[in-house]
Amino acid sequence: MTPQLAHRHFHDELSDLKSTLLAMSAEAQTALATAVEALLQRNAAKAGQVISGDHKIDAIEVAIEDLVVKLLATQQPMAKDLRLLMATLKIANDLERVGDHAVNIAQSAERLLVSPPIVPEPEIVEMARMARRMLSDALDAFVRSDAQAGRAVCLRDDQVDGLHDSVFRILLTHMMETPHIISAAMELFLVSRNLERVADLATNIAEDVVFLVEGKSIKHHLEDGVSRG
C-alpha cells in the first residue's frame, strides 16, 4: 500500500471511529431521556427499557476500545490524530458511565412505583433538563471541534451542583416533617445525585474537546474562568 493510500485508509478508520462514538452518544442520550421520563411519568415500561438496553452501550464502548488500540498499534498517530484517539477513548468511557447513571435513575423510578406517589421537586426537573442539555452541547462541541463551546459547557456545571445542594436541603426538610416519605425522598436524592454526576461527565467531555482542539488540559485548575469543583 502506498503512503498516500495508507494515509487515506487511516483517516477513513478515524471517520468510522467518530461515527461509532456518535452512535454511542445517541444511545446514551436516549437512555438518559427515557430514564427521566420513566421517573416523571411513573412508567415502569420505560424504566425497564433503559435497564435492559444498557448492554448495547457497553458493547459499543468495547468496540471503540478495540479500534483505538488497533489504530494506536498499527498507525502510531501523532499530534491531533493522537489526541483524537485519546479523547475518543475517554469520551466513550464517560458515555458508558452516563448509561450507568441512566440505569440508576430507571431503577429509582421502579422503586418509587411501589411507594406512595411523591412529586419530584422542580429542582430535580430542572437538573434533568440542564444535565441533558450539557451532555448534548458537549457532544455537539466534539462534532464541530469547537473549544469555546466546550468551555461554555464547563461553566454550567456549578449551576447543576447548586441545584443538587438545594434538592438535598429540601428533601431533608420534607423527611423531618413527614417521616413516612423518607424512603421515597431518599430515592429522589439518589436521582439528583445521578443527574449531578451526568453533568460532571458532560463537563469531562467538554474538557476533552478543548484538549482535542487546542492540545491543552483545563482539568483540575482555573483556566479562562473555568473551575472544577
Stockholm file with secondary structure:
# STOCKHOLM 1.0

chainA/1-229         MTPQLAHRHFHDELSDLKSTLLAMSAEAQTALATAVEALLQRNAAKAGQVISGDHKIDAIEVAIEDLVVKLLATQQPMAKDLRLLMATLKIANDLERVGDHAVNIAQSAERLLVSPPIVPEPEIVEMARMARRMLSDALDAFVRSDAQAGRAVCLRDDQVDGLHDSVFRILLTHMMETPHIISAAMELFLVSRNLERVADLATNIAEDVVFLVEGKSIKHHLEDGVSRG
#=GR chainA/1-229 SS CCHHHHHHHHHHHHHHHHHHHHHHHHHHHHHHHHHHHHHHHTCHHHHHHHHHHHHHHHHHHHHHHHHHHHHHHHHCCCHHHHHHHHHHHHHHHHHHHHHHHHHHHHHHHHHHHTSCCCCCCHHHHHHHHHHHHHHHHHHHHHHHTCHHHHHHHHHTHHHHHHHHHHHHHHHHHHHHHCGGGHHHHHHHHHHHHHHHHHHHHHHHHHHHHHHHHHSCCCTTSCBTTBCCC
#=GC SS_cons         CCHHHHHHHHHHHHHHHHHHHHHHHHHHHHHHHHHHHHHHHTCHHHHHHHHHHHHHHHHHHHHHHHHHHHHHHHHCCCHHHHHHHHHHHHHHHHHHHHHHHHHHHHHHHHHHHTSCCCCCCHHHHHHHHHHHHHHHHHHHHHHHTCHHHHHHHHHTHHHHHHHHHHHHHHHHHHHHHCGGGHHHHHHHHHHHHHHHHHHHHHHHHHHHHHHHHHSCCCTTSCBTTBCCC
//
